[in-house]
């Protein structure tokens, strides 16, 4: 059974940084696209960034200049480094593992950015 466990969320002031981590277990981590999504209250879940099995990243325009996604296949972990955080980045951030026959989610970690 796949488990995706996020960590690293919290409360930060605007302009600050956070590094989110997602540890995967029960999966062949290295073959899947890993992604970070977020959902703010009253809004739909949206893609923040994802990264292919060979390490090619993709970012939402809203975070492109401020975030870096990376993965460590040896540790079955994907990271999201977020800098210059804004209040509008406040949301629950979810880790996602995606393949042809797979689409699994973590439980989410709250990120709150105060102004």
C-alpha positions in Angstrom: 0.0 0.0 0.0 1.4 3.4 -1.0 1.9 5.9 1.7 2.9 9.5 1.1 3.8 11.5 4.2 4.3 15.2 3.9 6.2 17.4 6.4 7.7 20.8 6.7 4.6 23.0 6.7 4.0 25.7 9.2 3.4 29.4 9.9 5.8 31.8 8.3 5.9 35.5 7.7 5.6 36.9 4.2 9.0 36.8 2.5 10.1 33.8 4.4 10.9 30.3 3.2 9.8 26.7 3.8 10.9 23.4 2.6 8.3 20.7 2.3 9.2 17.0 2.2 7.2 14.0 1.1 8.4 10.6 2.0 7.0 7.7 0.0 6.7 4.1 1.0 5.2 1.0 -0.6 5.9 2.1 -4.1 8.6 2.0 -6.8 9.2 5.7 -6.3 11.7 6.3 -9.0 9.4 5.5 -11.9 6.6 7.9 -11.1 5.9 11.6 -11.6 5.9 13.3 -8.2 4.0 16.5 -7.6 3.0 19.1 -5.1 -0.5 20.5 -5.2 -2.2 23.0 -3.0 -5.7 23.8 -2.0 -6.8 27.0 -0.3 -10.1 27.4 1.5 -12.9 27.7 -1.0 -10.7 27.0 -4.0 -9.9 24.0 -6.2 -6.8 22.0 -5.7 -4.1 23.2 -8.1 -0.7 22.1 -9.3 2.2 23.8 -7.7 5.0 21.8 -9.3 5.8 18.3 -10.5 8.9 16.4 -11.5 9.3 13.5 -13.8 11.2 10.3 -13.0 14.3 11.6 -14.7 14.2 14.9 -12.8 12.5 17.3 -15.2 10.6 19.9 -13.3 7.4 21.8 -14.2 6.0 24.8 -12.3 2.8 26.7 -12.1 3.4 30.3 -13.3 2.4 31.6 -9.9 5.4 30.0 -8.2 7.9 29.5 -11.0 10.4 32.1 -9.8 10.1 31.2 -6.1 9.9 27.4 -5.8 12.2 24.5 -6.6 11.0 20.9 -6.7 13.5 18.1 -6.4 13.6 14.4 -5.7 15.9 11.9 -4.1 15.1 8.5 -5.5 17.5 6.8 -3.1 15.5 8.2 -0.2 12.0 7.9 -1.9 11.5 11.6 -1.1 10.4 14.6 -3.0 11.0 18.2 -1.8 9.5 21.6 -2.5 11.6 24.6 -1.6 9.5 27.7 -1.4 11.0 31.1 -1.1 9.6 34.7 -1.0 6.4 33.3 0.4 3.2 35.4 0.0 0.0 35.3 1.9 -1.7 33.9 -1.2 0.5 30.9 -0.9 -1.5 29.9 2.2 -3.0 26.5 1.6 -2.9 22.8 2.4 -0.1 21.3 0.3 -0.5 17.8 -0.9 2.1 15.4 -2.3 1.0 13.3 -5.3 2.4 10.3 -7.1 1.2 9.8 -10.6 1.5 7.1 -13.2 -0.5 5.4 -15.9 -2.5 3.4 -13.3 -1.7 5.4 -10.2 -2.8 8.6 -8.7 -2.1 8.7 -4.9 -2.2 11.5 -2.4 -0.7 12.3 0.9 -2.7 13.7 3.8 -1.5 17.2 3.3 0.5 19.8 5.3 -0.7 23.2 6.2 1.3 26.3 5.0 0.2 29.6 6.4 1.9 32.8 5.4 1.2 35.9 7.5 1.3 39.4 6.1 
